[in-house]
Amino acid sequence: MSRQQMIVDLKVVSTALSDKKQLVDRVIQALEDEEAEAAETGDGPSRANPANETDKEGGDTEEF
């Protein structure tokens, strides 16, 4: 692989990573907006159902 080809490939990867970062940034902003709205309406810090603590720790889970 030539040095020029490596540069081209790295630019492609850089662009792809930039696109992914923008997507993640938009998701973060949307979640922050939802949290702020929930705080204003008195719904608490989050409307999401909290995960079971045993799920987080890799403990036994019950399938439904």
Biopython code that builds the backbone (N, CA, C, O; Angstrom):
import numpy as np
from Bio.PDB.StructureBuilder import StructureBuilder

atoms = [
    (1, "MET", "N", (0.855, -1.171, 0.000)),
    (1, "MET", "CA", (0.000, 0.000, 0.000)),
    (1, "MET", "C", (0.900, 1.232, 0.000)),
    (1, "MET", "O", (1.818, 1.346, 0.812)),
    (2, "SER", "N", (0.631, 2.130, -0.900)),
    (2, "SER", "CA", (1.436, 3.350, -0.994)),
    (2, "SER", "C", (1.044, 4.341, 0.099)),
    (2, "SER", "O", (-0.035, 4.254, 0.684)),
    (3, "ARG", "N", (1.923, 5.256, 0.350)),
    (3, "ARG", "CA", (1.658, 6.304, 1.334)),
    (3, "ARG", "C", (0.433, 7.124, 0.917)),
    (3, "ARG", "O", (-0.382, 7.500, 1.759)),
    (4, "GLN", "N", (0.311, 7.395, -0.369)),
    (4, "GLN", "CA", (-0.832, 8.160, -0.877)),
    (4, "GLN", "C", (-2.142, 7.407, -0.632)),
    (4, "GLN", "O", (-3.146, 8.014, -0.260)),
    (5, "GLN", "N", (-2.134, 6.090, -0.841)),
    (5, "GLN", "CA", (-3.337, 5.293, -0.600)),
    (5, "GLN", "C", (-3.692, 5.282, 0.881)),
    (5, "GLN", "O", (-4.871, 5.324, 1.235)),
    (6, "MET", "N", (-2.680, 5.226, 1.753)),
    (6, "MET", "CA", (-2.939, 5.276, 3.194)),
    (6, "MET", "C", (-3.604, 6.597, 3.568)),
    (6, "MET", "O", (-4.525, 6.622, 4.385)),
    (7, "ILE", "N", (-3.143, 7.688, 2.975)),
    (7, "ILE", "CA", (-3.735, 8.998, 3.249)),
    (7, "ILE", "C", (-5.194, 9.020, 2.814)),
    (7, "ILE", "O", (-6.059, 9.494, 3.551)),
    (8, "VAL", "N", (-5.465, 8.510, 1.629)),
    (8, "VAL", "CA", (-6.842, 8.461, 1.125)),
    (8, "VAL", "C", (-7.711, 7.620, 2.055)),
    (8, "VAL", "O", (-8.814, 8.030, 2.414)),
    (9, "ASP", "N", (-7.215, 6.444, 2.445)),
    (9, "ASP", "CA", (-7.978, 5.557, 3.329)),
    (9, "ASP", "C", (-8.235, 6.211, 4.683)),
    (9, "ASP", "O", (-9.334, 6.105, 5.226)),
    (10, "LEU", "N", (-7.233, 6.882, 5.225)),
    (10, "LEU", "CA", (-7.407, 7.544, 6.516)),
    (10, "LEU", "C", (-8.409, 8.690, 6.436)),
    (10, "LEU", "O", (-9.141, 8.936, 7.394)),
    (11, "LYS", "N", (-8.451, 9.382, 5.324)),
    (11, "LYS", "CA", (-9.448, 10.441, 5.147)),
    (11, "LYS", "C", (-10.855, 9.862, 5.107)),
    (11, "LYS", "O", (-11.789, 10.453, 5.647)),
    (12, "VAL", "N", (-11.007, 8.707, 4.469)),
    (12, "VAL", "CA", (-12.316, 8.041, 4.428)),
    (12, "VAL", "C", (-12.743, 7.654, 5.837)),
    (12, "VAL", "O", (-13.889, 7.877, 6.226)),
    (13, "VAL", "N", (-11.822, 7.075, 6.602)),
    (13, "VAL", "CA", (-12.128, 6.674, 7.974)),
    (13, "VAL", "C", (-12.454, 7.901, 8.825)),
    (13, "VAL", "O", (-13.388, 7.873, 9.626)),
    (14, "SER", "N", (-11.696, 8.963, 8.652)),
    (14, "SER", "CA", (-11.931, 10.186, 9.409)),
    (14, "SER", "C", (-13.321, 10.751, 9.140)),
    (14, "SER", "O", (-14.008, 11.187, 10.064)),
    (15, "THR", "N", (-13.729, 10.743, 7.888)),
    (15, "THR", "CA", (-15.061, 11.230, 7.528)),
    (15, "THR", "C", (-16.143, 10.359, 8.157)),
    (15, "THR", "O", (-17.136, 10.869, 8.677)),
    (16, "ALA", "N", (-15.947, 9.043, 8.106)),
    (16, "ALA", "CA", (-16.927, 8.129, 8.698)),
    (16, "ALA", "C", (-17.033, 8.356, 10.202)),
    (16, "ALA", "O", (-18.135, 8.369, 10.751)),
    (17, "LEU", "N", (-15.904, 8.533, 10.869)),
    (17, "LEU", "CA", (-15.923, 8.781, 12.307)),
    (17, "LEU", "C", (-16.597, 10.114, 12.629)),
    (17, "LEU", "O", (-17.316, 10.227, 13.621)),
    (18, "SER", "N", (-16.370, 11.098, 11.807)),
    (18, "SER", "CA", (-17.010, 12.400, 12.008)),
    (18, "SER", "C", (-18.526, 12.278, 11.899)),
    (18, "SER", "O", (-19.266, 12.865, 12.688)),
    (19, "ASP", "N", (-18.980, 11.508, 10.910)),
    (19, "ASP", "CA", (-20.419, 11.290, 10.743)),
    (19, "ASP", "C", (-21.001, 10.588, 11.963)),
    (19, "ASP", "O", (-22.079, 10.950, 12.434)),
    (20, "LYS", "N", (-20.289, 9.581, 12.478)),
    (20, "LYS", "CA", (-20.764, 8.857, 13.666)),
    (20, "LYS", "C", (-20.800, 9.787, 14.875)),
    (20, "LYS", "O", (-21.740, 9.740, 15.668)),
    (21, "LYS", "N", (-19.777, 10.633, 15.017)),
    (21, "LYS", "CA", (-19.741, 11.568, 16.135)),
    (21, "LYS", "C", (-20.930, 12.517, 16.080)),
    (21, "LYS", "O", (-21.548, 12.792, 17.109)),
    (22, "GLN", "N", (-21.254, 13.015, 14.908)),
    (22, "GLN", "CA", (-22.401, 13.913, 14.772)),
    (22, "GLN", "C", (-23.692, 13.209, 15.173)),
    (22, "GLN", "O", (-24.557, 13.809, 15.812)),
    (23, "LEU", "N", (-23.824, 11.945, 14.803)),
    (23, "LEU", "CA", (-25.007, 11.177, 15.177)),
    (23, "LEU", "C", (-25.091, 11.021, 16.691)),
    (23, "LEU", "O", (-26.152, 11.230, 17.280)),
    (24, "VAL", "N", (-23.985, 10.657, 17.315)),
    (24, "VAL", "CA", (-23.958, 10.502, 18.770)),
    (24, "VAL", "C", (-24.254, 11.834, 19.449)),
    (24, "VAL", "O", (-24.996, 11.876, 20.430)),
    (25, "ASP", "N", (-23.685, 12.914, 18.939)),
    (25, "ASP", "CA", (-23.944, 14.235, 19.516)),
    (25, "ASP", "C", (-25.421, 14.604, 19.441)),
    (25, "ASP", "O", (-25.956, 15.201, 20.375)),
    (26, "ARG", "N", (-26.085, 14.257, 18.342)),
    (26, "ARG", "CA", (-27.523, 14.544, 18.209)),
    (26, "ARG", "C", (-28.339, 13.723, 19.208)),
    (26, "ARG", "O", (-29.305, 14.226, 19.780)),
    (27, "VAL", "N", (-27.956, 12.472, 19.417)),
    (27, "VAL", "CA", (-28.666, 11.629, 20.391)),
    (27, "VAL", "C", (-28.479, 12.189, 21.793)),
    (27, "VAL", "O", (-29.433, 12.267, 22.568)),
    (28, "ILE", "N", (-27.255, 12.579, 22.118)),
    (28, "ILE", "CA", (-26.988, 13.172, 23.429)),
    (28, "ILE", "C", (-27.840, 14.420, 23.627)),
    (28, "ILE", "O", (-28.452, 14.595, 24.680)),
    (29, "GLN", "N", (-27.882, 15.281, 22.629)),
    (29, "GLN", "CA", (-28.664, 16.516, 22.733)),
    (29, "GLN", "C", (-30.147, 16.215, 22.925)),
    (29, "GLN", "O", (-30.814, 16.864, 23.730)),
    (30, "ALA", "N", (-30.660, 15.239, 22.194)),
    (30, "ALA", "CA", (-32.072, 14.873, 22.328)),
    (30, "ALA", "C", (-32.363, 14.353, 23.732)),
    (30, "ALA", "O", (-33.389, 14.697, 24.318)),
    (31, "LEU", "N", (-31.476, 13.536, 24.273)),
    (31, "LEU", "CA", (-31.667, 13.018, 25.626)),
    (31, "LEU", "C", (-31.599, 14.139, 26.658)),
    (31, "LEU", "O", (-32.390, 14.168, 27.600)),
    (32, "GLU", "N", (-30.657, 15.059, 26.481)),
    (32, "GLU", "CA", (-30.568, 16.191, 27.401)),
    (32, "GLU", "C", (-31.818, 17.059, 27.328)),
    (32, "GLU", "O", (-32.303, 17.540, 28.353)),
    (33, "ASP", "N", (-32.335, 17.259, 26.136)),
    (33, "ASP", "CA", (-33.568, 18.035, 25.981)),
    (33, "ASP", "C", (-34.737, 17.350, 26.675)),
    (33, "ASP", "O", (-35.545, 18.010, 27.327)),
    (34, "GLU", "N", (-34.832, 16.029, 26.538)),
    (34, "GLU", "CA", (-35.901, 15.278, 27.200)),
    (34, "GLU", "C", (-35.773, 15.374, 28.711)),
    (34, "GLU", "O", (-36.776, 15.522, 29.409)),
    (35, "GLU", "N", (-34.551, 15.293, 29.225)),
    (35, "GLU", "CA", (-34.336, 15.399, 30.664)),
    (35, "GLU", "C", (-34.755, 16.777, 31.170)),
    (35, "GLU", "O", (-35.401, 16.886, 32.212)),
    (36, "ALA", "N", (-34.394, 17.817, 30.442)),
    (36, "ALA", "CA", (-34.761, 19.177, 30.842)),
    (36, "ALA", "C", (-36.274, 19.349, 30.826)),
    (36, "ALA", "O", (-36.840, 19.959, 31.733)),
    (37, "GLU", "N", (-36.927, 18.819, 29.805)),
    (37, "GLU", "CA", (-38.385, 18.913, 29.717)),
    (37, "GLU", "C", (-39.050, 18.158, 30.864)),
    (37, "GLU", "O", (-40.022, 18.639, 31.446)),
    (38, "ALA", "N", (-38.531, 16.987, 31.188)),
    (38, "ALA", "CA", (-39.092, 16.196, 32.279)),
    (38, "ALA", "C", (-38.930, 16.927, 33.606)),
    (38, "ALA", "O", (-39.828, 16.892, 34.447)),
    (39, "ALA", "N", (-37.801, 17.581, 33.796)),
    (39, "ALA", "CA", (-37.571, 18.329, 35.032)),
    (39, "ALA", "C", (-38.533, 19.512, 35.133)),
    (39, "ALA", "O", (-39.016, 19.826, 36.221)),
    (40, "GLU", "N", (-38.811, 20.161, 34.017)),
    (40, "GLU", "CA", (-39.723, 21.307, 34.013)),
    (40, "GLU", "C", (-41.159, 20.895, 34.296)),
    (40, "GLU", "O", (-41.899, 21.638, 34.940)),
    (41, "THR", "N", (-41.564, 19.723, 33.824)),
    (41, "THR", "CA", (-42.945, 19.277, 34.003)),
    (41, "THR", "C", (-43.133, 18.497, 35.290)),
    (41, "THR", "O", (-44.249, 18.090, 35.614)),
    (42, "GLY", "N", (-42.048, 18.283, 36.031)),
    (42, "GLY", "CA", (-42.148, 17.574, 37.292)),
    (42, "GLY", "C", (-42.222, 16.071, 37.153)),
    (42, "GLY", "O", (-42.599, 15.380, 38.098)),
    (43, "ASP", "N", (-41.872, 15.560, 36.003)),
    (43, "ASP", "CA", (-41.887, 14.113, 35.799)),
    (43, "ASP", "C", (-40.631, 13.445, 36.338)),
    (43, "ASP", "O", (-40.453, 12.240, 36.158)),
    (44, "GLY", "N", (-39.771, 14.189, 36.983)),
    (44, "GLY", "CA", (-38.529, 13.638, 37.498)),
    (44, "GLY", "C", (-37.429, 13.720, 36.459)),
    (44, "GLY", "O", (-37.640, 14.234, 35.360)),
    (45, "PRO", "N", (-36.261, 13.216, 36.804)),
    (45, "PRO", "CA", (-35.119, 13.352, 35.911)),
    (45, "PRO", "C", (-35.211, 12.514, 34.649)),
    (45, "PRO", "O", (-34.537, 12.802, 33.660)),
    (46, "SER", "N", (-36.038, 11.481, 34.674)),
    (46, "SER", "CA", (-36.129, 10.628, 33.493)),
    (46, "SER", "C", (-37.471, 9.930, 33.470)),
    (46, "SER", "O", (-38.012, 9.561, 34.513)),
    (47, "ARG", "N", (-38.007, 9.750, 32.261)),
    (47, "ARG", "CA", (-39.253, 9.006, 32.105)),
    (47, "ARG", "C", (-38.990, 7.548, 31.785)),
    (47, "ARG", "O", (-39.921, 6.746, 31.722)),
    (48, "ALA", "N", (-37.746, 7.203, 31.586)),
    (48, "ALA", "CA", (-37.391, 5.825, 31.237)),
    (48, "ALA", "C", (-37.530, 4.935, 32.460)),
    (48, "ALA", "O", (-37.348, 5.382, 33.592)),
    (49, "ASN", "N", (-37.855, 3.674, 32.221)),
    (49, "ASN", "CA", (-37.909, 2.712, 33.308)),
    (49, "ASN", "C", (-36.489, 2.347, 33.705)),
    (49, "ASN", "O", (-35.687, 1.983, 32.846)),
    (50, "PRO", "N", (-36.161, 2.437, 34.993)),
    (50, "PRO", "CA", (-34.801, 2.089, 35.402)),
    (50, "PRO", "C", (-34.565, 0.595, 35.217)),
    (50, "PRO", "O", (-35.471, -0.219, 35.398)),
    (51, "ALA", "N", (-33.359, 0.258, 34.861)),
    (51, "ALA", "CA", (-33.005, -1.152, 34.673)),
    (51, "ALA", "C", (-32.908, -1.823, 36.033)),
    (51, "ALA", "O", (-32.551, -1.194, 37.029)),
    (52, "ASN", "N", (-33.225, -3.083, 36.058)),
    (52, "ASN", "CA", (-33.077, -3.868, 37.265)),
    (52, "ASN", "C", (-31.593, -3.944, 37.607)),
    (52, "ASN", "O", (-30.772, -4.213, 36.730)),
    (53, "GLU", "N", (-31.242, -3.713, 38.857)),
    (53, "GLU", "CA", (-29.834, -3.683, 39.246)),
    (53, "GLU", "C", (-29.130, -5.001, 38.968)),
    (53, "GLU", "O", (-27.947, -4.999, 38.628)),
    (54, "THR", "N", (-29.827, -6.134, 39.104)),
    (54, "THR", "CA", (-29.168, -7.409, 38.822)),
    (54, "THR", "C", (-28.832, -7.527, 37.347)),
    (54, "THR", "O", (-27.871, -8.205, 36.984)),
    (55, "ASP", "N", (-29.617, -6.872, 36.481)),
    (55, "ASP", "CA", (-29.296, -6.879, 35.057)),
    (55, "ASP", "C", (-27.973, -6.171, 34.813)),
    (55, "ASP", "O", (-27.162, -6.632, 34.009)),
    (56, "LYS", "N", (-27.748, -5.058, 35.496)),
    (56, "LYS", "CA", (-26.527, -4.289, 35.306)),
    (56, "LYS", "C", (-25.304, -5.072, 35.755)),
    (56, "LYS", "O", (-24.225, -4.945, 35.177)),
    (57, "GLU", "N", (-25.481, -5.881, 36.791)),
    (57, "GLU", "CA", (-24.355, -6.599, 37.355)),
    (57, "GLU", "C", (-24.155, -7.954, 36.706)),
    (57, "GLU", "O", (-23.268, -8.707, 37.109)),
    (58, "GLY", "N", (-24.955, -8.273, 35.720)),
    (58, "GLY", "CA", (-24.813, -9.556, 35.053)),
    (58, "GLY", "C", (-25.399, -10.702, 35.856)),
    (58, "GLY", "O", (-25.043, -11.861, 35.645)),
    (59, "GLY", "N", (-26.309, -10.376, 36.789)),
    (59, "GLY", "CA", (-26.936, -11.399, 37.607)),
    (59, "GLY", "C", (-28.021, -12.127, 36.851)),
    (59, "GLY", "O", (-28.201, -11.941, 35.648)),
    (60, "ASP", "N", (-28.730, -12.948, 37.571)),
    (60, "ASP", "CA", (-29.817, -13.700, 36.949)),
    (60, "ASP", "C", (-30.917, -12.747, 36.514)),
    (60, "ASP", "O", (-31.270, -11.814, 37.235)),
    (61, "THR", "N", (-31.446, -12.989, 35.342)),
    (61, "THR", "CA", (-32.558, -12.190, 34.855)),
    (61, "THR", "C", (-33.716, -13.109, 34.539)),
    (61, "THR", "O", (-33.532, -14.284, 34.223)),
    (62, "GLU", "N", (-34.903, -12.558, 34.628)),
    (62, "GLU", "CA", (-36.101, -13.336, 34.348)),
    (62, "GLU", "C", (-36.619, -12.961, 32.977)),
    (62, "GLU", "O", (-36.867, -11.788, 32.699)),
    (63, "GLU", "N", (-36.781, -13.950, 32.124)),
    (63, "GLU", "CA", (-37.303, -13.713, 30.782)),
    (63, "GLU", "C", (-38.816, -13.793, 30.815)),
    (63, "GLU", "O", (-39.372, -14.660, 31.490)),
    (64, "PHE", "N", (-39.484, -12.919, 30.110)),
    (64, "PHE", "CA", (-40.939, -12.925, 30.041)),
    (64, "PHE", "C", (-41.388, -13.396, 28.702)),
    (64, "PHE", "O", (-42.589, -13.472, 28.445)),
]
sb = StructureBuilder()
sb.init_structure("model")
sb.init_model(0)
sb.init_chain("A")
sb.init_seg("    ")
for serial, (resi, resn, name, xyz) in enumerate(atoms, 1):
    if name == "N":
        sb.init_residue(resn, " ", resi, " ")
    sb.init_atom(name, np.array(xyz, "f"), 0.0, 1.0, " ", f" {name:<3s}", serial, name[0])
structure = sb.get_structure()
